[in-house]
């Protein structure tokens, strides 16, 4: 067997199509309850990377047949010794050395660029949950990577929402949030809020539990927020925001985001939820999340499933999500490899 690995060029539509088919087959095999692998999101990740990221892509062929791909994200504005990786192998070509070859290729590229650490994720089954292959975790362990953070994916079935319970949660949150008001928007953040959103977004890696993952807080400013918005628009992500304003200062001090992709109108991801540390203890996270859930469903009535990922140790956010009705589906591990 011969394995050849070549860079994946953003101008090579045929190669992108081959990589997309690999990703779609892997998604269907490994995560059958996920939405279909989104072509627009995939192609935009290659052609419209997030600001401050220099991506590297490679396509592996086994005896001339497309068999796997590598995606590396190399931060440029912070975390300049770090990288994030995905190694995806078509289900029909697994256990033939393709993943090992892509891993070796990734390590060479990262060493050439002075990177010292790389992070990647794998999925595993939870007790009583749907079956998941353990091959990804086994492969990560053989590379010398170590498990650095345990996460859990939870799903909310919106067809079974406890509306009375949501109303009670909202009333509870509002009773603790005197002096605060909520604001909502879709898509790009209004100019009067964008500096505060940049500040909150930049706090995420400082405030969220990271376990043993060595990752610096990201340097987010208004320009970077606008770049992220353009990249998400290229991916076709429809975004729904709710923020909480502190009335005395006029500042946005809490924020949450839900988004829906172009390939499945039945599915959304719960993205960031963050509260400024100076304003915690007022149930602002719960307030924002309940109001944003209503905001989303008012505009996206087809949504019936919302997924969110939380560090297993993030007891506060897990408690809020379970109060809303999110339930565990599978476990995820962030693996970190020192190069």
N, C-alpha and C positions, 0 to 999 in steps of 0.2 A: 504494500500500500504506500502511496506517495501523498504527502500532505504539503500543499503549497499555500503560503499566506502572502497576501498582497494588500497594500493600502486600499481603502475604500474611498474613492474620490467622489466628492459632492456633485461633480459634473457627469459621472458615469451612471446614467439612469438604469442601465441593464444590471449593473452590479448592485445598485440599491434595491432593485426589484428582487434579485436573488436573496439578498440579506433579509428583506421584508418577509419573504416566504419562509425563511428559516425561523424568524421570530414568531410568525403566526402559528407555525406548526408547534413550536415549543410552548407557546402560550396555551394553545388548545389542549396539549397533552398534560402540562404541568399545573395549570390553573383553569380548569374548565368552567368555573363559576365566574371568572373575570369577564369583563366585556371583550369583544373581539379585538385582536391586535390592530391598533389604529394606524392605518397607512399615513394619514396626514401628520399625526404626531411623530411617527418614526422618521419620515422624510424631513420634517422641520427640525428634529434634533440634529440631523446631519448638516442641514443647510442654514439653519438659524439657531445656533447655539445660544445658551444663556450668556448674558454679559459677564465678562470676567472669567470665562471658561474657554480653554483651548482644547477641543475634543480631538481624539485620534480614533479612527475606525479602521478595521482590517477585516478582510473576508478570507476564510479558509476553504480550500477545495481539497476533497479527498478523491484521488484518481480523476481529477478534473471536474468533479461534481460539487457544487456549493454545499458545504456541510456545517459551517458554523461562522460566527462573527464575534469580533471583539469591539467593545466600546469603552474608551477611556476618557474620563473628564479630568482635565488638569487645571485647577484653579490658578488664576493669574493675579488677583487682587489681594488675596489672603491665602492661607494654607498652601503656600508655594512649595512645601516639601511633601504635600499630600496628593493623592489621586483617588478617584472612584472608578470602579471597573464593573463591566458586565461581560461574562463569557457565556455565549449562547450556542448550543449545539443542537442541530436538528435531531429529533428523536430517532430517526432511522439510522443515524451515523454515530450514536453514542457508543462508548467503550471501544473506540478504535483509535484513540490517541489524539483526536481533534482538540478536545478541551486542553489536554496537556500541552499540545503544540501552541495553542493560542495563549495559554498562561506563560509559557516561556517567551513568546514574542512580546507579551505585555511587559514582563520584567525587564527585558532588554531595552525596550522603548523608555521605560520609566527611569532606569539607571542612566541612560544617555541624557535624560533631561533633569537629572539631579533630584528626583523624587525619592523619598525615604520610606514612605508608607502608602499602602493602597487598601481601600475598603471596598467590600462587596457584600451582597446580601444573598441568603438562601432561605428557602421555605421548609417547614416541617409540619407534620400533623400534630394536632392537639388531642388529648384524650377525648374520645367521643365525637371528634370532628371528622371532616372528610379526609380521605386518604391523600397523602402527599409522599412523593418520592424522597428518600433520604440521600439520593445520590449527590446532590449539590453540596450538602454539608460534608459528606464523606470526601468528596473531591477537595473542598476547601481545606480540610484537615491535612490531607496528604501534601498540600503545597507548603505547609508550615505556618499557615495563617492560624490565628487564635480567635475564639469567639469573644467579642468585645462588648456586645450589647444585645440583650434579648428584647424582642418586640412582639406584639400581638396585633394581628389584624382583626378588627371587629366590624360587623356589618349591622346596619339598621334596615329592617324591612319596613318600608314606609307604608305598605298596605296594611300593616298591623299596628300602626301608631296608637299609643294610648293618649288620645287627645285630652282627656280629663287630667291625666298625669302631667302632660306638657303644660297645660294651663296652670296647674298647681305649682309646677317648677318655675314658671314665669312669674307667677304672683309672689312666690318666695324670693326670687331674685330681685324683683322690683322693690320689695319691702326693705331690702338691704342696700339699695342703690340710690338713696336720696342724694340729690346733687349731681346726678349723672343722667344723660339722655342718650338714646341710640340714634344712629344714622345709618342709612342703607344706600348702596349703589350697585350697579352692574358694570363689569368691564373695568375700564381705566379709573384709577382713583382720582377724585376731584382735586384740583390744585390746592385747595385750602387744607386738605388733609395729608397730602403726599409726604411732607417732611416728617410728620408724626408716624406715618406708616413705615417710612424708611427706618426710623429709630426702632420701632417695635420689631420689624423684620430682622434687623441687625442683632437684636437681643436673643433671638431664638436659640442659637447655639451656645449662648452663655447660660440660659435659663433652663433649657430642656435637659433631662437626664441623658447623659451620653455613655454611661458605664465606663469602659476602658478605652473607648474610641478617642484617639488624639486628634481633635479637630478644633481649630480656633474659631472664636466668634467671627462672623463674616462682616466685612465692611460694606454696609449698605447705605447708599445716599440716594438723593432724588433721581439722579441720572441713572443709577443702577435699577431703581424701581421701574423707571420708564422703559429701560431695556428689557427687563423681565416681562413687562406687560406686552411689549412688541413680540417677544419670543413666544409667549403664551397665545397671542392672537394668531401667530403663524401656525401654531399647533391646533387651532380651532377650539380652544378651551373657552367655554362660556362661564364667566366668573360672577359669583354672588357674594357680596361683602356686607357684613354688619360690623359697625364700630361703636364704641362707647366714648362719648365726650364728657370730660369733666367740666361742668358748667362754670365753675369759678375761674378756671384758667383758659377754657376754650380748647384745650388740647385733647386729641384722641389718645386714650390711655388703655384701650383694649380693642382687639380686632380678631375677627374670624373670617374664614374664606371657604366656600364650597364651590366646586367646579364640575362641569359636565363636558364630556368630549364629543366630537362629531361622529364617532362610530357607534354610539349606543346611547339613545336618549333615555334609557331606563336606568342608567347608572351615574352616580356622582361620587367624587372623592371629597371627604372632609379634609381640608388642608390645614394650614396654620390656625391655631388659637393661642393668643398670648395676651397677658395682662401686665402692664407696667408694675414692677414690684412695689412702687410707692402707693399703688391703688388696689392692692390685693385685700381680700377680706370683705369685699362688698358684693360678692357673687356676680361679678361682672363677666366672667367667663361663661357661666351658665346663662346669664341674661343674653349675651351676644349669640350664643349657640342656638338657643331656642328661637330667638327672633330671626336668625339667619336661616334656620330650617324652614320656618314659615315663608320667608322671603323666597327661598329656592322653589318650594313646592307651589307657590302662587304663580311662578313663571314657567316651571318645568313639571307639569302635572304627570308626565309619563314616568318620572323617576320613581322607581320602586325599591332601589337598593343603594345604600350609601356606605362606602368603606372608609375606614380610618385606621391609621397605624399609631400605636403608642408604645413607648418603652414600658416593659413589664413593671418596672419600678416606679413609674409615674402614677402613683396612687391617686393623686388629686384629679388629674385629667381622666383617668380610667373611671373613677367614681362618677364624674359628670357624664361621661359618655354612656355608662351603664344606666344612669338615671334617665337618660333620654331613650334608652331601648337598644343600644348597640350591644351585640353579643359576640363572643369570640368565635373566630372561624379557623385560623391557623396561626402558627408561630413563625417568626422570622428572626434570623440571626445576622447581625452585622459582624463580619469577619474582618480582622485587620492583619495585614501581612507587613512585616518590616523587611524592606528590600536590602 
